[in-house]
Structure formats: structure tokens, C-alpha cells
Amino acid sequence: AAEVSSESVLLSNGVKMPILGLGTSHHGGYSQSAVVFALRDCGVRLIDTAKRYGCEEQVGAAIKQSGIPREQIFVTTKLWPLDYGYESTKTALKESCKRLGVDYVDLYLIHWPDCPRGKGQDNKTIRAETWRAMEDLCSKGLCRAIGVSNFLIPHLEQLIQDCTVVPHVNQVEYHPYQNPKDLVKFCQAHNIAVEGYCPLAMGTALNEPTIVAMATKYQRTPSQILIRWSLQNGVITIPKSTKEERIKENCQVFDFSLSREDMAHLNSLHDGRKMCELNSIANLVMKTG
């Protein structure tokens, strides 16, 4: 089995987080057997989910089914905007833990910077209030680390002004076409670990000539080149797949490295393309508010 659990990053609060994991979502389906396979056969120790994805119960069942002790698995889930606010945030985490069948999560993230209409306060105030609840949950041990998702520099700057604990993680879309260097630099300057979702650009980067040529050069697959590039940039990476052979392939990325020139070449492919259109998420949040 490809052992990936020894590769980790140290978050600013001293918690160790695996640098490679498995993403789950409501897009493209959910496979129970794939999550069990990732845990049991590939040594994956980071599983990323969210209330929004509707699969927390299944992820919890897969953890139990895998036979891997709970304390060896790093579980991330996320707070959906409809639950923003001090008391509702605390309730939402307890409900997520119940669905997951765990006493705590390893990382709890605010899923999105904007809040639904109807909360009666501006986004900045609601984010600060929500974050205060996150800090309290962390201090009580209901989550080992706290962070945000899809936050840009202005959102982070505001939160840092309002908070006691600086977010431990910011999870954003990250692949060669969407390589937000200024955001990454800002996060690094504030000891916020960057976690990247959608590392294969939903498959569109697999046919990029540069990446195909590198795959031939290194005798690897295009997905392995993309994941390796992300890891070498110091980004925690969570490729999503429901296919066992793909999960295995995506984990076999620790026995080679890309040259400085090839890293620079891939770093130059950024063109601002996004696979996860944040406007559509914002609309969904606002409609359901």
C-alpha cells in the first residue's frame, strides 16, 4: 500500500495535518467503498467532507468500516452559511459530529465568506461572531484546529483584526490554472496553512500539453504530476475520486519530485480559470438565506 500518512504539515497550533487526503462532495457522487479503500489500502489519513455535501453519515460509517482507529484519521468538515452565528455554529458542529459518529473533528472550516440574507447583520459582523464560536469550540476540544474556506485576502484581513486565534487553514481552489500566489503569500506570512481542492482542475488539466509531456518525462500520470506540483508548493492537497484505481494512483506521489524548472513552468500556467464558480455558490447561499 502507498503510505502517505507520514507526510504532514504542522499547523500554527502544533496540530499535525496530513499533506495529502481524499476529498468528498455532492458533485460526482459518493462511494462508500472508495473511502474505505483509501483508508484501509492506501494509507490515506485525511478525509475532507462538509455538511453541504450530505455525506457526513456515510463518511462516519466508512471510518468505522475501515478498522483504522479514529485518532489516526484527520477528519475535516465545514460549517454551511445557513448555520453562521454564535449559537448556531456551536449547534452545527455538534450535529456534524453526531452524523460522523465522532466526539470531535480535527479541522472545522467556515465554508464560505458571505452570509445569507436575513441574518440581520453585515457579513463582517456575522463572520466575527461565527469565528468566536469556532474559537470556543476549539478551546473546548470539539475540534482540534479551525479554519476557513474560499476566503480572499480582504476577508482574512478583517477576520485577523476581529479574532483571537488566526485561522489555522484556508482551503481554496488550487491547480495550475488557478494559482493565487498573492493569497498564498499572505497566508504563509500569517502562518495560515493553504489547502487546495480541485487539484486536477476537474480533469481539464490532464490534457494540458505541458503536463502530458512531464508525465512522459517522469514516467508518471498527468494526475500524479498535478498533485506533486501542488504538494511541492507546500499546499495540503485533497483530490476527489470515487474510483479505487484513481485513488491509489493519486497517492503514489511521494517517491519522485519535479525539478525547479518544471515547477516554474507549471507555476506559469495560471490564467485565472476557476472550476468551482464562486458566484454560483454565493447565489445558492443567498437564495437559501
N, C-alpha and C positions, 0 to 999 in steps of 0.2 A: 504494500500500500504506500501511496505517496504521503509522506509525513510532513504536514505543513504546520503543525501546532507549535513547533519550536521557533518559528519566525513570528516575532511580535514587536509591537511598539509600546513604549512606556508613556502612558498619558500623564498630564501635568500633576495629577493627584497620586501618582505612583501605581495606578492600576495598569496591569499588563493586558494589552489587547492584541489578538492575532492580527497579522497584517493582511491575511487573505481569508475570505469567508465565502458563504453562499447567500445570495440574495433570494428573497421570495417576493411575489407581488400578485396582484389580481389580474395583471396582464399576462397572457400566455399560459394561464392555467397554473395549477399547483400539483405537484407529485409527491405524495407521501413517501413512496419507496425511494425517490431521488434524495430526499433529505436524510432518510435513514442510511442510504448508501454513502452519502457524503460524510456523515459522522462516523459510520462503522468501518467503511472500507477505504476511505481516502484521507482519514485523519483531519478532516475539517473540524475546526473548533469554534468558529464564529458563524452564527446564524442570524440573519437580519430579517425582521418582519415589521409589521405595523398594524394598528387597529384597522386602518383603512383597507388593508389587503384582505381582511376577512378570513385569515387562515391561522390565527394565533392558536386556536384549539388543536388544529392538525399539527402545527409545529411542536406544540407541547407533547402530543401523542408520539411524534417521531422521536423526540428526545428520549422519552421513556422506552420506546421500542428499540432504540439503538443500543441500549445497555451501557452507554457511556455515562459515568457519574455526572450529575448535574453541575457540580463545582468545576468540572473540566471543560464545560461548554460556555462560551461567551454569548449570551442572548441579548440582542438589541430589539427593542420595539419603539413605537413612536406615538406621540400624542396628536390626535387629529384636531384641527382648529375648532370644531364644534364644542370641544371639551376645554378650550382655553379659559383661564380664570383660576383664581387661587384654590377654592374648594373643589371645583370640578376636575382640575388637574390631578389632585390627590385621589379622588374617586376613580378617575380613569385609569391610573396606574394600578390601583388595587384590582380593578376589573380585568385589566390586561394580564396581571399575574395569575388571577383565577383561571382565565381562559388558557393560559400557557401551562398551568399546573405547577407553578413555581412560587417560592416565597419572596423572590426578588428578581430583578433583571440586572444585567451587567451594565447596560447602557440604555438610557431613556432620552429620546430626542423630541424636540418640538419640530413637528413635521414640515411646517411652512410658516414664513414670517408674517403673512397677512391673516387677519381675523375676520370672521363672518360679520356681516352687518347685524345690528340688533343687540350687540353686546353693550351698547350704550357708552362705550369709551373708545378713544383712539387706539390705533394699533400699538403705538409705543407703550401706552399705559397698560394695555392688556398683556403685551409681551413681558413687561417688567413684573406684573402681578403673577403671571404664569411661571416665570422664571424663579420667583421667590418660593413658589410651591415646589418646583424642581429641586431647589437648594435644600429645602426642608426634607423632602423625600430621600435625598442623597444622604443627608446627615443622620437620618433615621435608619439607613441601611436597606431601604426598599429598592434602591438602585445604587450600583457601585460607582457609576460615572454618569454625567449628564451632558447633553449637547443639543445642537440644533441641526436643521436640515434645510437646504436651499436658501440659506442666509447669504446676503451680499454684504460688502464692506459697511455701508451705512447702517444696516440692521445690526451688525456686530458692534459697531462703534457705539450705537445707542445702548445696546444691552450691557456692554462693558461699563458704561457710565452708571447704569442703574443697578448693577449686580454686585454681590459679594464674591461669588465664585464665577470666574471666567469659564465659558463653555469648554469642556474637555475635547469636544469633537464638533466639526462642521461637515455634514455629509452633503455632497453636491454631485451633479453630473460631471463625469470626468473621463475624457478619451482624447485622442489626438486632435479631433475637430473642435472639441470644447475643453480647452486647456486654460482656465482662468488664472494666469500667472500672478496678477496683482492680488487676487483674492488669496491664493496660496501663500504668497509672501506675507500678506497681512496676518493670516492665521499662524504662520511659523513665528512671526515676530511676537505674537501674543501666546505662544505655547498652546495653540489650538491644533489638535491633530486633524488632518484632512482625510476624509473618507470618500472614495469615489464610487458612484453607482453607474451602471450602463457602460462598463469599460470597453465593450465591443461595438459601441455606437449602434446597438440593436442590429448588429450584423453588417451594417453598411461599410464599416472599416475593414471587414475581412477581404474585400476585393480591391482595396486600395493598392495600386501597383507597388509603391514603396514597401508596404507591409508584406505583400506576397513575395517580393524579391528578398526581403530579410528572412522570411520563413524558409526559403530555399537555402539561403546562405548559412543559417544556423541549424538547418535540418529540424525545424520545428513547425508548428502550425501557426497560421496568422493569429488565432486567438491567444496562443501562448506568447507571441511577440507583443501583443497589445497589453496583456496582463503583466508581463515582465516589465514593459516600459512604465506602466503605472506604479508598480512596486519600487522600481529603481528611482522614481521621482519621490519616494517616501510616502506614497499615498496608500492608505488602507483600501483594499480593493475587494468588491463583492459581486463577482459575476453571477448572473442568474441563469440557471438551466434546469430543465426537468428531465434531461436525458443523462443516464448514468455514464455513457462513454464520454460525453462532453464535460461532465463534472470531473471525471478522472483526468482528462486532458488539461482542463483549466488549472488543476492542482500541480501539474508537473512543470513547475516554473522556477524551482529553486536550485537546479543543477546547471544553470547556464546564466550568463549575463550579457547584456548588449554593450557594445563599445561606446565610448564617449561620442564618436562621430555619428553613430546610428541613433543614439539618444537625442543628439542635437537635431538630426534630420527629422525624427518623429516629433520633436518639440516644435518644429517649424510648420507643422501641418495645420495648426489652429486656424479655423476660418469662422468661428463663432456659431457653427451649426449646432442646434440642440435637438436631441431625440425626444426629450421629455419637455413638451411645450408648457412652460410655467404659466402662461396666460390661461390655458385651458384649466389648469389646477385652480388658479385664482377664481375663475368663473364658477367652477364647481363649489369652491368654498363659499363664495358669495351667495350662490343660489340656495345653498343648504342652510344658510345662516338665518 
